Amino acid sequence: MKKIIFLVLIFCLFFTVQAAEKITRLGQHPFYKSRDLQPADLKIIALDKAGDVKMGFEEAGNGDLVFAFLEQIQKADIQTVDVNPGDNFQWMLFKRGRKVLVKRDIVWDGKKPIVAYNFTIYRDGKLYEFIVPKLCANISLKKMTEVPAPGCVLNVIPNEVLLGNTVKIDMCGTQNVVKTVVTITDATGAVVKTMELTPENCTAEITLDKIGEYSVVAVGENQYAMKSNPCEMAVKVLEPVIAPIIAPVVERRNPLHFLIEGGPGALKGTYTGMVWARAGISLDLVFDKLDFIFTLGGGIPVKGDPWKSFFMGNALLNLHAGPAYLAGGLGFSTKDCDRVDKKGGIDLVGEVGINLFHSNDSVGSIFGELRAPVITKDRSFDRNHKLLLGFRYIF
């Protein structure tokens, strides 16, 4: 029975010691007296009360933090916040007379929130959050968090490059940084270039203007000026290889080709049908762009008298646009009918066609042709023009 009572007493004592101390009133023992504490007053405290601050931090077990506190509070981003009932603090400084004292593991247990100032201090990879109630200026440590160390992930692409070509510096894999400083040195250690990259602009391209080996060293830095271990890569700039000049191989293509063509047609008068055929040559003036075509042949009407066979010839310039082509020039044709208003003479010839196939020097196409009388007197268009539809084979 005595053992049980003894264990219960120990258990109760343990949890009594561990429980946070509740604070329901502030202002009785202010660290700094001010009727209306302002953010600027916190900087004055750090200057005028530096000795008290140092004494309090040492008493709280954070003496190593005091100088970072006194320095950084001058530039700290001080925010106004509410301390709500139930908010905990690791410790709070206060003064009784001239003596600086510390309360540890406390909780605000007042009926209402109190107005306070909030800011953070950074030291050795840790971020300390402080609360200073406006009512009493009691400097209080709310919590401490670990700050992820800045990383450094460097890629140099490529690591060997010919003189005059660019090298890409890539720091996009680096985390927990606000910037990365990249330094490039040559084989003698002389700094060739320095640049600063950010997470938003994490790559850069550079051109090194001398042959040799270079060292690329990068160091990441976080928002609290904590620096990463350096990461390093080497890059080699090589002399460009001058390739021998080789004359291009020019395929010699015969510009002169033979052709045959033929098909149905119509002779104006009464648009009498006919069949026709011609043979000739095609001469390339500009390969696959412009040809000269000369052909001779004749036509046979499908009706008899007064219609009769006739001869014709063409001298044309043929302009290509991909598989399509347009030709124009002069021709001649003999009389194709014994009527008085039908005569032979010079023709203005126009053609529109398209290639059906093109294999080596062989080309097959279809085209339409209009032959209109010109120059020759008493040879009207209405009675003497011709319409031809043909197939042409060039070989």
C-alpha positions as a Markdown table, in Angstrom:
| # | Residue | x | y | z |
|---|---|---|---|---|
| 1 | Met | 0.0 | 0.0 | 0.0 |
| 2 | Lys | 2.8 | 2.4 | 0.8 |
| 3 | Lys | 4.5 | 1.6 | -2.5 |
| 4 | Ile | 1.3 | 2.4 | -4.4 |
| 5 | Ile | 0.9 | 5.8 | -2.6 |
| 6 | Phe | 4.5 | 6.6 | -3.2 |
| 7 | Leu | 4.2 | 5.9 | -7.0 |
| 8 | Val | 1.1 | 8.0 | -7.2 |
| 9 | Leu | 2.9 | 10.9 | -5.5 |
| 10 | Ile | 5.8 | 10.6 | -7.9 |
| 11 | Phe | 3.4 | 10.4 | -10.9 |
| 12 | Cys | 1.5 | 13.5 | -9.8 |
| 13 | Leu | 4.8 | 15.4 | -9.0 |
| 14 | Phe | 6.1 | 14.5 | -12.5 |
| 15 | Phe | 3.1 | 15.9 | -14.3 |
| 16 | Thr | 2.9 | 18.9 | -12.1 |
| 17 | Val | 6.5 | 19.7 | -13.0 |
| 18 | Gln | 5.9 | 19.1 | -16.7 |
| 19 | Ala | 2.7 | 21.2 | -17.0 |
| 20 | Ala | 3.0 | 24.6 | -18.6 |
| 21 | Glu | 2.7 | 27.6 | -16.2 |
| 22 | Lys | -0.4 | 29.6 | -16.9 |
| 23 | Ile | -0.2 | 33.4 | -17.1 |
| 24 | Thr | -3.4 | 35.4 | -16.8 |
| 25 | Arg | -1.9 | 38.9 | -16.3 |
| 26 | Leu | 0.9 | 40.9 | -17.9 |
| 27 | Gly | 2.4 | 44.3 | -17.2 |
| 28 | Gln | 3.3 | 43.9 | -13.6 |
| 29 | His | 6.9 | 43.2 | -14.3 |
| 30 | Pro | 7.6 | 44.7 | -17.7 |
| 31 | Phe | 11.0 | 44.2 | -19.4 |
| 32 | Tyr | 10.7 | 47.7 | -20.9 |
| 33 | Lys | 8.3 | 50.4 | -19.7 |
| 34 | Ser | 6.4 | 52.2 | -22.5 |
| 35 | Arg | 2.9 | 53.6 | -22.6 |
| 36 | Asp | 2.5 | 52.8 | -26.2 |
| 37 | Leu | 5.1 | 50.3 | -27.4 |
| 38 | Gln | 5.9 | 50.6 | -31.1 |
| 39 | Pro | 8.0 | 48.4 | -33.5 |
| 40 | Ala | 10.7 | 51.1 | -33.4 |
| 41 | Asp | 10.9 | 50.7 | -29.6 |
| 42 | Leu | 12.1 | 47.1 | -30.0 |
| 43 | Lys | 15.2 | 48.4 | -31.9 |
| 44 | Ile | 15.8 | 50.9 | -29.0 |
| 45 | Ile | 15.5 | 48.0 | -26.5 |
| 46 | Ala | 18.2 | 46.1 | -28.4 |
| 47 | Leu | 20.5 | 49.2 | -28.2 |
| 48 | Asp | 19.8 | 50.7 | -24.8 |
| 49 | Lys | 19.0 | 47.4 | -23.0 |
| 50 | Ala | 21.6 | 45.2 | -24.7 |
| 51 | Gly | 23.1 | 44.2 | -21.3 |
| 52 | Asp | 19.6 | 43.1 | -20.0 |
| 53 | Val | 18.9 | 41.2 | -23.2 |
| 54 | Lys | 22.2 | 39.4 | -23.0 |
| 55 | Met | 21.5 | 38.5 | -19.3 |
| 56 | Gly | 18.0 | 37.3 | -20.1 |
| 57 | Phe | 19.1 | 35.1 | -23.0 |
| 58 | Glu | 21.9 | 33.5 | -21.0 |
| 59 | Glu | 19.5 | 32.8 | -18.1 |
| 60 | Ala | 17.1 | 31.2 | -20.7 |
| 61 | Gly | 19.8 | 29.0 | -22.0 |
| 62 | Asn | 20.1 | 30.8 | -25.4 |
| 63 | Gly | 23.2 | 32.9 | -24.8 |
| 64 | Asp | 24.5 | 31.9 | -28.2 |
| 65 | Leu | 21.6 | 33.6 | -29.8 |
| 66 | Val | 21.9 | 37.1 | -28.2 |
| 67 | Phe | 24.2 | 38.7 | -30.8 |
| 68 | Ala | 22.1 | 37.5 | -33.7 |
| 69 | Phe | 19.1 | 38.8 | -32.0 |
| 70 | Leu | 20.6 | 42.3 | -31.3 |
| 71 | Glu | 21.9 | 42.5 | -34.9 |
| 72 | Gln | 18.9 | 41.2 | -36.8 |
| 73 | Ile | 16.1 | 43.0 | -34.9 |
| 74 | Gln | 17.3 | 46.2 | -36.5 |
| 75 | Lys | 16.2 | 45.0 | -39.9 |
| 76 | Ala | 13.6 | 42.5 | -38.8 |
| 77 | Asp | 10.1 | 42.4 | -40.4 |
| 78 | Ile | 8.0 | 43.2 | -37.3 |
| 79 | Gln | 4.3 | 42.2 | -37.6 |
| 80 | Thr | 1.5 | 43.0 | -35.2 |
| 81 | Val | -0.3 | 39.8 | -34.0 |
| 82 | Asp | -2.8 | 38.6 | -31.4 |
| 83 | Val | -1.7 | 36.2 | -28.7 |
| 84 | Asn | -4.8 | 34.1 | -28.0 |
| 85 | Pro | -5.6 | 32.2 | -24.8 |
| 86 | Gly | -3.9 | 28.8 | -25.0 |
| 87 | Asp | -0.8 | 30.1 | -26.9 |
| 88 | Asn | 2.4 | 28.6 | -25.6 |
| 89 | Phe | 5.9 | 30.0 | -25.2 |
| 90 | Gln | 9.2 | 28.3 | -24.5 |
| 91 | Trp | 10.3 | 31.2 | -22.3 |
| 92 | Met | 9.6 | 34.8 | -21.4 |
| 93 | Leu | 11.9 | 37.5 | -20.0 |
| 94 | Phe | 10.7 | 40.0 | -17.4 |
| 95 | Lys | 12.2 | 42.3 | -14.8 |
| 96 | Arg | 11.6 | 42.5 | -11.1 |
| 97 | Gly | 13.3 | 45.7 | -10.1 |
| 98 | Arg | 16.6 | 45.7 | -11.9 |
| 99 | Lys | 16.9 | 41.9 | -12.0 |
| 100 | Val | 16.2 | 40.1 | -15.3 |
| 101 | Leu | 14.2 | 36.9 | -14.8 |
| 102 | Val | 12.9 | 34.1 | -17.0 |
| 103 | Lys | 9.7 | 32.1 | -17.0 |
| 104 | Arg | 9.9 | 28.9 | -18.9 |
| 105 | Asp | 7.2 | 26.8 | -20.6 |
| 106 | Ile | 4.3 | 29.2 | -20.2 |
| 107 | Val | 0.9 | 29.6 | -21.7 |
| 108 | Trp | -1.3 | 32.7 | -22.0 |
| 109 | Asp | -4.4 | 31.9 | -20.0 |
| 110 | Gly | -6.1 | 35.4 | -20.0 |
| 111 | Lys | -9.7 | 35.9 | -20.9 |
| 112 | Lys | -8.9 | 37.9 | -24.0 |
| 113 | Pro | -6.3 | 38.0 | -26.7 |
| 114 | Ile | -3.5 | 40.5 | -26.2 |
| 115 | Val | -1.7 | 42.5 | -28.9 |
| 116 | Ala | 1.9 | 41.7 | -29.5 |
| 117 | Tyr | 4.8 | 42.1 | -32.0 |
| 118 | Asn | 6.1 | 39.1 | -33.9 |
| 119 | Phe | 9.4 | 38.6 | -35.8 |
| 120 | Thr | 12.0 | 35.9 | -36.5 |
| 121 | Ile | 15.7 | 35.6 | -35.9 |
| 122 | Tyr | 17.9 | 33.2 | -37.9 |
| 123 | Arg | 21.1 | 31.5 | -36.6 |
| 124 | Asp | 23.0 | 28.3 | -37.6 |
| 125 | Gly | 20.2 | 26.7 | -39.6 |
| 126 | Lys | 17.5 | 27.5 | -37.1 |
| 127 | Leu | 14.7 | 30.0 | -37.2 |
| 128 | Tyr | 13.6 | 31.5 | -33.9 |
| 129 | Glu | 10.1 | 33.1 | -33.6 |
| 130 | Phe | 9.8 | 35.8 | -31.0 |
| 131 | Ile | 6.7 | 37.4 | -29.5 |
| 132 | Val | 6.9 | 40.7 | -27.6 |
| 133 | Pro | 3.6 | 41.7 | -25.9 |
| 134 | Lys | 2.8 | 45.4 | -26.5 |
| 135 | Leu | 1.7 | 45.7 | -22.9 |
| 136 | Cys | 5.0 | 44.9 | -21.2 |
| 137 | Ala | 7.7 | 44.4 | -23.9 |
| 138 | Asn | 8.6 | 41.0 | -22.3 |
| 139 | Ile | 10.7 | 39.3 | -25.0 |
| 140 | Ser | 9.4 | 35.8 | -25.4 |
| 141 | Leu | 10.6 | 32.8 | -27.5 |
| 142 | Lys | 7.5 | 31.1 | -29.1 |
| 143 | Lys | 9.2 | 28.4 | -31.0 |
| 144 | Met | 12.3 | 27.2 | -32.9 |
| 145 | Thr | 12.2 | 25.5 | -36.3 |
| 146 | Glu | 14.9 | 23.9 | -38.4 |
| 147 | Val | 15.5 | 25.7 | -41.8 |
| 148 | Pro | 16.4 | 23.3 | -44.7 |
| 149 | Ala | 20.0 | 23.7 | -45.7 |
| 150 | Pro | 20.4 | 25.3 | -49.2 |
| 151 | Gly | 21.3 | 22.7 | -51.8 |
| 152 | Cys | 23.6 | 22.8 | -54.9 |
| 153 | Val | 22.9 | 20.8 | -58.0 |
| 154 | Leu | 25.0 | 21.9 | -61.0 |
| 155 | Asn | 24.8 | 20.6 | -64.6 |
| 156 | Val | 27.1 | 21.8 | -67.4 |
| 157 | Ile | 26.0 | 20.9 | -70.9 |
| 158 | Pro | 28.1 | 19.8 | -72.7 |
| 159 | Asn | 31.3 | 19.4 | -70.7 |
| 160 | Glu | 33.3 | 19.4 | -73.9 |
| 161 | Val | 32.6 | 22.0 | -76.6 |
| 162 | Leu | 34.3 | 23.4 | -79.7 |
| 163 | Leu | 35.6 | 26.9 | -79.5 |
| 164 | Gly | 32.8 | 29.4 | -80.4 |
| 165 | Asn | 30.0 | 27.1 | -79.3 |
| 166 | Thr | 27.8 | 27.8 | -76.2 |
| 167 | Val | 27.8 | 26.0 | -72.9 |
| 168 | Lys | 24.6 | 25.8 | -70.8 |
| 169 | Ile | 24.8 | 26.3 | -67.0 |
| 170 | Asp | 21.8 | 24.6 | -65.3 |
| 171 | Met | 21.0 | 25.1 | -61.6 |
| 172 | Cys | 17.3 | 24.1 | -61.9 |
| 173 | Gly | 17.7 | 21.1 | -59.7 |
| 174 | Thr | 18.9 | 23.2 | -56.7 |
| 175 | Gln | 16.4 | 23.5 | -53.8 |
| 176 | Asn | 16.0 | 25.8 | -50.8 |
| 177 | Val | 17.8 | 28.8 | -52.3 |
| 178 | Val | 17.0 | 32.3 | -53.3 |
| 179 | Lys | 20.0 | 32.6 | -55.5 |
| 180 | Thr | 23.1 | 30.7 | -56.7 |
| 181 | Val | 26.4 | 32.3 | -57.5 |
| 182 | Val | 28.3 | 30.6 | -60.3 |
| 183 | Thr | 32.0 | 31.4 | -60.8 |
| 184 | Ile | 34.0 | 30.2 | -63.9 |
| 185 | Thr | 37.8 | 30.1 | -63.7 |
| 186 | Asp | 40.4 | 29.1 | -66.2 |
| 187 | Ala | 43.3 | 26.6 | -65.7 |
| 188 | Thr | 45.4 | 29.3 | -63.9 |
| 189 | Gly | 42.6 | 30.0 | -61.4 |
| 190 | Ala | 41.8 | 33.4 | -62.9 |
| 191 | Val | 38.1 | 34.3 | -62.8 |
| 192 | Val | 36.7 | 34.4 | -66.3 |
| 193 | Lys | 33.0 | 35.0 | -65.5 |
| 194 | Thr | 30.6 | 35.3 | -62.5 |
| 195 | Met | 26.9 | 35.1 | -62.7 |
| 196 | Glu | 23.9 | 35.0 | -60.3 |
| 197 | Leu | 21.0 | 32.6 | -61.0 |
| 198 | Thr | 17.7 | 32.3 | -59.2 |
| 199 | Pro | 15.0 | 29.6 | -59.1 |
| 200 | Glu | 13.0 | 31.6 | -61.6 |
| 201 | Asn | 16.0 | 32.1 | -63.9 |
| 202 | Cys | 18.0 | 29.0 | -63.3 |
| 203 | Thr | 19.9 | 28.5 | -66.6 |
| 204 | Ala | 22.3 | 30.6 | -68.6 |
| 205 | Glu | 24.3 | 30.1 | -71.8 |
| 206 | Ile | 27.9 | 31.3 | -72.1 |
| 207 | Thr | 30.6 | 31.2 | -74.7 |
| 208 | Leu | 34.2 | 30.8 | -73.6 |
| 209 | Asp | 36.6 | 32.5 | -76.0 |
| 210 | Lys | 39.8 | 30.6 | -75.4 |
| 211 | Ile | 40.8 | 27.0 | -75.8 |
| 212 | Gly | 41.5 | 25.2 | -72.5 |
| 213 | Glu | 40.1 | 23.7 | -69.4 |
| 214 | Tyr | 37.7 | 25.6 | -67.1 |
| 215 | Ser | 36.2 | 25.0 | -63.7 |
| 216 | Val | 32.6 | 25.9 | -63.0 |
| 217 | Val | 31.8 | 26.3 | -59.2 |
| 218 | Ala | 28.4 | 27.1 | -57.8 |
| 219 | Val | 27.3 | 28.0 | -54.3 |
| 220 | Gly | 23.6 | 28.2 | -53.3 |
| 221 | Glu | 22.3 | 30.7 | -50.7 |
| 222 | Asn | 19.0 | 30.8 | -48.9 |
| 223 | Gln | 17.0 | 33.8 | -47.7 |
| 224 | Tyr | 19.0 | 33.9 | -44.4 |
| 225 | Ala | 22.3 | 34.1 | -46.2 |
| 226 | Met | 23.2 | 30.5 | -45.3 |
| 227 | Lys | 25.4 | 29.1 | -48.0 |
| 228 | Ser | 25.6 | 25.6 | -49.4 |
| 229 | Asn | 28.7 | 23.5 | -49.9 |
| 230 | Pro | 30.1 | 24.4 | -53.3 |
| 231 | Cys | 29.4 | 22.1 | -56.3 |
| 232 | Glu | 31.9 | 21.9 | -59.2 |
| 233 | Met | 32.1 | 20.7 | -62.7 |
| 234 | Ala | 34.8 | 20.9 | -65.4 |
| 235 | Val | 34.3 | 22.0 | -69.0 |
| 236 | Lys | 36.9 | 21.7 | -71.8 |
| 237 | Val | 37.0 | 24.0 | -74.8 |
| 238 | Leu | 38.5 | 22.3 | -77.8 |
| 239 | Glu | 40.0 | 23.7 | -81.0 |
| 240 | Pro | 37.6 | 23.4 | -83.9 |
| 241 | Val | 38.3 | 20.8 | -86.5 |
| 242 | Ile | 38.6 | 22.3 | -90.0 |
| 243 | Ala | 37.2 | 19.8 | -92.4 |
| 244 | Pro | 38.7 | 19.6 | -95.9 |
| 245 | Ile | 36.7 | 21.4 | -98.6 |
| 246 | Ile | 35.1 | 18.8 | -100.9 |
| 247 | Ala | 33.7 | 20.0 | -104.1 |
| 248 | Pro | 30.0 | 19.1 | -104.3 |
| 249 | Val | 29.1 | 16.4 | -106.7 |
| 250 | Val | 27.0 | 17.9 | -109.5 |
| 251 | Glu | 24.8 | 15.4 | -111.2 |
| 252 | Arg | 25.0 | 16.1 | -115.0 |
| 253 | Arg | 21.6 | 15.9 | -116.4 |
| 254 | Asn | 20.9 | 15.9 | -120.1 |
| 255 | Pro | 18.8 | 19.1 | -120.8 |
| 256 | Leu | 17.4 | 17.9 | -124.1 |
| 257 | His | 14.5 | 15.4 | -124.2 |
| 258 | Phe | 12.2 | 14.0 | -126.8 |
| 259 | Leu | 8.5 | 14.1 | -126.5 |
| 260 | Ile | 5.3 | 12.8 | -128.1 |
| 261 | Glu | 1.8 | 14.0 | -127.4 |
| 262 | Gly | -1.7 | 13.5 | -128.7 |
| 263 | Gly | -5.4 | 13.4 | -128.0 |
| 264 | Pro | -8.8 | 14.6 | -129.0 |
| 265 | Gly | -9.8 | 18.1 | -130.0 |
| 266 | Ala | -12.4 | 20.4 | -131.6 |
| 267 | Leu | -12.1 | 22.6 | -134.7 |
| 268 | Lys | -14.2 | 25.7 | -134.6 |
| 269 | Gly | -16.7 | 26.2 | -137.2 |
| 270 | Thr | -19.2 | 23.9 | -135.8 |
| 271 | Tyr | -16.8 | 22.4 | -133.2 |
| 272 | Thr | -16.1 | 19.4 | -135.3 |
| 273 | Gly | -14.2 | 16.7 | -133.4 |
| 274 | Met | -10.7 | 15.5 | -134.4 |
| 275 | Val | -7.8 | 13.5 | -133.2 |
| 276 | Trp | -4.3 | 14.8 | -133.3 |
| 277 | Ala | -0.6 | 13.9 | -132.6 |
| 278 | Arg | 2.7 | 15.8 | -132.4 |
| 279 | Ala | 6.4 | 14.9 | -131.7 |
| 280 | Gly | 9.2 | 17.2 | -130.8 |
| 281 | Ile | 11.8 | 18.1 | -128.2 |
| 282 | Ser | 11.9 | 19.7 | -124.7 |
| 283 | Leu | 14.9 | 21.7 | -123.7 |
| 284 | Asp | 15.5 | 22.6 | -120.0 |
| 285 | Leu | 16.3 | 26.3 | -119.6 |
| 286 | Val | 16.0 | 26.2 | -115.8 |
| 287 | Phe | 15.8 | 22.7 | -114.3 |
| 288 | Asp | 12.3 | 21.9 | -113.1 |
| 289 | Lys | 11.3 | 25.6 | -113.6 |
| 290 | Leu | 11.4 | 26.6 | -117.3 |
| 291 | Asp | 11.4 | 24.6 | -120.6 |
| 292 | Phe | 11.4 | 25.3 | -124.3 |
| 293 | Ile | 9.1 | 23.0 | -126.2 |
| 294 | Phe | 9.1 | 22.6 | -130.0 |
| 295 | Thr | 6.6 | 20.2 | -131.6 |
| 296 | Leu | 5.3 | 19.3 | -135.1 |
| 297 | Gly | 2.4 | 17.2 | -136.1 |
| 298 | Gly | -1.1 | 17.1 | -137.5 |
| 299 | Gly | -4.8 | 16.5 | -137.0 |
| 300 | Ile | -7.5 | 14.5 | -138.7 |
| 301 | Pro | -11.2 | 15.6 | -138.4 |
| 302 | Val | -13.7 | 12.9 | -137.6 |
| 303 | Lys | -16.0 | 14.2 | -140.4 |
| 304 | Gly | -15.4 | 14.3 | -144.1 |
| 305 | Asp | -15.8 | 17.1 | -146.6 |
| 306 | Pro | -15.4 | 20.0 | -146.4 |
| 307 | Trp | -13.1 | 19.1 | -143.4 |
| 308 | Lys | -9.7 | 17.8 | -144.2 |
| 309 | Ser | -6.4 | 16.8 | -142.4 |
| 310 | Phe | -4.0 | 19.6 | -141.4 |
| 311 | Phe | -0.5 | 20.2 | -140.1 |
| 312 | Met | 0.5 | 22.2 | -137.1 |
| 313 | Gly | 3.5 | 23.1 | -135.0 |
| 314 | Asn | 4.3 | 24.9 | -131.7 |
| 315 | Ala | 7.2 | 26.8 | -130.2 |
| 316 | Leu | 6.4 | 27.3 | -126.5 |
| 317 | Leu | 7.9 | 28.4 | -123.2 |
| 318 | Asn | 6.7 | 26.1 | -120.4 |
| 319 | Leu | 6.7 | 27.4 | -116.8 |
| 320 | His | 6.5 | 24.9 | -113.9 |
| 321 | Ala | 4.9 | 25.4 | -110.5 |
| 322 | Gly | 5.4 | 22.1 | -108.7 |
| 323 | Pro | 3.5 | 19.4 | -110.7 |
| 324 | Ala | 1.4 | 22.1 | -112.6 |
| 325 | Tyr | 2.7 | 24.0 | -115.6 |
| 326 | Leu | 1.6 | 26.9 | -117.8 |
| 327 | Ala | 2.9 | 27.2 | -121.4 |
| 328 | Gly | 2.6 | 29.9 | -124.0 |
| 329 | Gly | 4.0 | 30.8 | -127.4 |
| 330 | Leu | 3.4 | 30.8 | -131.1 |
| 331 | Gly | 2.4 | 28.1 | -133.5 |
| 332 | Phe | 1.1 | 27.6 | -137.0 |
| 333 | Ser | -1.6 | 25.4 | -138.6 |
| 334 | Thr | -2.6 | 24.7 | -142.2 |
| 335 | Lys | -6.2 | 25.0 | -143.5 |
| 336 | Asp | -8.4 | 22.4 | -142.0 |
| 337 | Cys | -11.6 | 23.1 | -144.1 |
| 338 | Asp | -12.4 | 24.1 | -147.7 |
| 339 | Arg | -14.7 | 26.8 | -146.6 |
| 340 | Val | -13.9 | 30.4 | -147.6 |
| 341 | Asp | -13.8 | 31.6 | -144.0 |
| 342 | Lys | -11.4 | 28.9 | -142.9 |
| 343 | Lys | -7.7 | 29.6 | -143.4 |
| 344 | Gly | -4.3 | 28.5 | -142.2 |
| 345 | Gly | -1.8 | 30.8 | -140.5 |
| 346 | Ile | 0.0 | 31.8 | -137.3 |
| 347 | Asp | -1.6 | 30.9 | -134.0 |
| 348 | Leu | -1.2 | 32.2 | -130.4 |
| 349 | Val | -1.0 | 29.0 | -128.3 |
| 350 | Gly | -1.7 | 28.6 | -124.6 |
| 351 | Glu | -1.5 | 25.5 | -122.5 |
| 352 | Val | -2.4 | 24.5 | -118.9 |
| 353 | Gly | -1.4 | 21.1 | -117.6 |
| 354 | Ile | -0.4 | 18.9 | -114.7 |
| 355 | Asn | 2.2 | 16.2 | -114.3 |
| 356 | Leu | 0.8 | 12.7 | -113.6 |
| 357 | Phe | 4.2 | 11.1 | -112.9 |
| 358 | His | 7.9 | 12.1 | -112.9 |
| 359 | Ser | 10.5 | 9.3 | -112.9 |
| 360 | Asn | 14.1 | 10.2 | -113.6 |
| 361 | Asp | 14.0 | 11.8 | -117.1 |
| 362 | Ser | 10.5 | 10.5 | -117.9 |
| 363 | Val | 7.5 | 12.7 | -117.3 |
| 364 | Gly | 3.9 | 12.1 | -118.1 |
| 365 | Ser | 1.2 | 14.8 | -118.1 |
| 366 | Ile | -2.2 | 15.9 | -119.3 |
| 367 | Phe | -3.0 | 19.3 | -120.6 |
| 368 | Gly | -5.5 | 21.5 | -122.4 |
| 369 | Glu | -4.5 | 23.7 | -125.3 |
| 370 | Leu | -6.2 | 26.7 | -127.0 |
| 371 | Arg | -5.0 | 27.8 | -130.4 |
| 372 | Ala | -6.2 | 31.3 | -131.4 |
| 373 | Pro | -5.5 | 32.8 | -134.8 |
| 374 | Val | -3.2 | 35.9 | -134.9 |
| 375 | Ile | -1.4 | 38.1 | -137.4 |
| 376 | Thr | -2.9 | 36.4 | -140.5 |
| 377 | Lys | -5.6 | 38.6 | -142.2 |
| 378 | Asp | -9.2 | 37.5 | -142.6 |
| 379 | Arg | -8.7 | 34.7 | -140.1 |
| 380 | Ser | -11.3 | 35.3 | -137.4 |
| 381 | Phe | -11.1 | 33.8 | -133.9 |
| 382 | Asp | -14.7 | 32.7 | -134.1 |
| 383 | Arg | -14.2 | 30.5 | -137.2 |
| 384 | Asn | -10.5 | 29.4 | -136.8 |
| 385 | His | -9.6 | 28.6 | -133.2 |
| 386 | Lys | -9.0 | 25.1 | -132.0 |
| 387 | Leu | -9.4 | 23.3 | -128.6 |
| 388 | Leu | -7.1 | 20.4 | -127.8 |
| 389 | Leu | -6.9 | 17.9 | -124.9 |
| 390 | Gly | -3.7 | 15.9 | -124.8 |
| 391 | Phe | -1.4 | 13.5 | -123.1 |
| 392 | Arg | 2.3 | 14.3 | -123.2 |
| 393 | Tyr | 5.2 | 11.9 | -122.6 |
| 394 | Ile | 8.7 | 13.3 | -122.2 |
| 395 | Phe | 11.7 | 10.9 | -122.3 |
